[in-house]
Amino acid sequence: MKKFDENYIYLKDMYNDSYFPKFLVDKVRDEIIKVVEYLEEEGHKTEDIQEKFDNMTIAINDLQEEFDENGSEIETGARESIGETVDYIIKYFDIDIDTETAIGERDW
C-alpha cells in the first residue's frame, strides 16, 4: 500500500491567499483527501479512479455558493491551486489520467 507524501501541502496557494476563507479551503482539501485515501488502497481501475475525481470535483462545485456567501469565489487562483494539487496526486500515484480530465466535471 503506497501512502501519500505526508509533507505535501494541499492547496498551498489558496491557504496563502487571504481571499479564500481558510475553513472553505479546508472543505476543498477534505474532498481531495477522500480521493487520496482511496488511491492509497491501490489496485483500482482507471475508470473507478476517474469516478472518484468526478465526485470530488462535483463536491467542490457545490461549495461555490458558500464561497460567494463569504466574499470569495472559486476563480483563477483557486482553479490553478486545485489543478496543481490534483496534478501532484496523479503523478505521485502514477495514474494514467490527464489533470484536465480528472477535474473535467468542474464548473469553475
Contacts in CASP RR format, 6 or more apart in sequence:
PFRMAT RR
TARGET T0000
AUTHOR 0000-0000-0000
METHOD contacts of the structure
MODEL  1
MKKFDENYIYLKDMYNDSYFPKFLVDKVRDEIIKVVEYLEEEGHKTEDIQ
EKFDNMTIAINDLQEEFDENGSEIETGARESIGETVDYIIKYFDIDIDTE
TAIGERDW
1 40 0 8 1.000
1 41 0 8 1.000
1 42 0 8 1.000
2 39 0 8 1.000
2 40 0 8 1.000
2 42 0 8 1.000
2 93 0 8 1.000
3 40 0 8 1.000
4 36 0 8 1.000
4 39 0 8 1.000
4 40 0 8 1.000
4 89 0 8 1.000
4 92 0 8 1.000
4 93 0 8 1.000
5 92 0 8 1.000
8 88 0 8 1.000
8 92 0 8 1.000
9 15 0 8 1.000
10 29 0 8 1.000
10 32 0 8 1.000
10 33 0 8 1.000
10 85 0 8 1.000
11 25 0 8 1.000
11 28 0 8 1.000
11 29 0 8 1.000
11 32 0 8 1.000
11 81 0 8 1.000
11 82 0 8 1.000
11 85 0 8 1.000
12 81 0 8 1.000
13 77 0 8 1.000
13 80 0 8 1.000
13 81 0 8 1.000
13 84 0 8 1.000
14 20 0 8 1.000
14 25 0 8 1.000
14 28 0 8 1.000
14 77 0 8 1.000
14 78 0 8 1.000
14 81 0 8 1.000
14 82 0 8 1.000
15 22 0 8 1.000
15 25 0 8 1.000
17 77 0 8 1.000
19 72 0 8 1.000
20 67 0 8 1.000
20 72 0 8 1.000
20 78 0 8 1.000
21 67 0 8 1.000
21 70 0 8 1.000
21 71 0 8 1.000
21 72 0 8 1.000
24 63 0 8 1.000
24 66 0 8 1.000
24 67 0 8 1.000
24 70 0 8 1.000
24 72 0 8 1.000
27 63 0 8 1.000
27 66 0 8 1.000
28 60 0 8 1.000
28 63 0 8 1.000
28 78 0 8 1.000
28 82 0 8 1.000
31 56 0 8 1.000
31 59 0 8 1.000
31 60 0 8 1.000
32 56 0 8 1.000
32 82 0 8 1.000
32 85 0 8 1.000
32 86 0 8 1.000
32 89 0 8 1.000
34 52 0 8 1.000
34 55 0 8 1.000
34 56 0 8 1.000
35 52 0 8 1.000
35 53 0 8 1.000
35 56 0 8 1.000
35 89 0 8 1.000
36 89 0 8 1.000
38 44 0 8 1.000
38 49 0 8 1.000
38 52 0 8 1.000
39 49 0 8 1.000
39 52 0 8 1.000
39 89 0 8 1.000
39 93 0 8 1.000
39 95 0 8 1.000
44 52 0 8 1.000
46 95 0 8 1.000
46 96 0 8 1.000
46 97 0 8 1.000
49 95 0 8 1.000
49 97 0 8 1.000
50 97 0 8 1.000
50 101 0 8 1.000
50 102 0 8 1.000
53 86 0 8 1.000
53 97 0 8 1.000
53 102 0 8 1.000
53 103 0 8 1.000
53 105 0 8 1.000
54 104 0 8 1.000
54 105 0 8 1.000
57 102 0 8 1.000
57 103 0 8 1.000
57 104 0 8 1.000
57 105 0 8 1.000
57 106 0 8 1.000
58 105 0 8 1.000
60 74 0 8 1.000
60 82 0 8 1.000
60 106 0 8 1.000
60 108 0 8 1.000
61 105 0 8 1.000
61 106 0 8 1.000
61 107 0 8 1.000
61 108 0 8 1.000
63 74 0 8 1.000
64 73 0 8 1.000
64 74 0 8 1.000
64 107 0 8 1.000
64 108 0 8 1.000
67 73 0 8 1.000
67 74 0 8 1.000
73 108 0 8 1.000
74 82 0 8 1.000
74 108 0 8 1.000
75 108 0 8 1.000
78 108 0 8 1.000
79 106 0 8 1.000
79 108 0 8 1.000
82 103 0 8 1.000
83 99 0 8 1.000
83 103 0 8 1.000
86 99 0 8 1.000
86 102 0 8 1.000
86 103 0 8 1.000
87 99 0 8 1.000
89 95 0 8 1.000
90 97 0 8 1.000
90 99 0 8 1.000
90 102 0 8 1.000
END
